[in-house]
Amino acid sequence: MAIMIVDDCINCGACEPECPNNAIYEGGVEWCFADGTTVKGSVATLDGNVVDVKTKFQPIQEDYYYITPEKCTECMGFHEEPQCAAVCPVDCCVPDPDHRESEEILLAKKAKMHL
């Protein structure tokens, strides 16, 4: 399962530097797979499309920080708990019920982004 940021977010930015996958973006900022990762070439998105890792995607949220489920691994393989949730002062980093993934899938996603 990926983590998501709910609208209680106060835009403090504490979560962003803690993410080992660079999956957290400021509201309104485009994202791509290559940001903060070592992945090269092309990757398959969660919906099965194959894209270049430098392809820019529209922001998921405009008004507050967001986590892209395409890159979120819940910190599997890096930490024992999601670091965004650990540092969030208002507890707005919560499990995303729309993106449930097994530990195996999360670790494979991590391996794909960090060669």
Secondary structure, 3 states (H helix, E strand, C coil): CCEEECCCCCCCCCCHHHCCCCCEECCCCCECCCCCCCCCCEEECCCCCEEECCCCECCCCCCCCEECCCCCCCCCCCCCCCHHHHHCCCCCEEECCCCCCCHHHHHHHHHHHCC
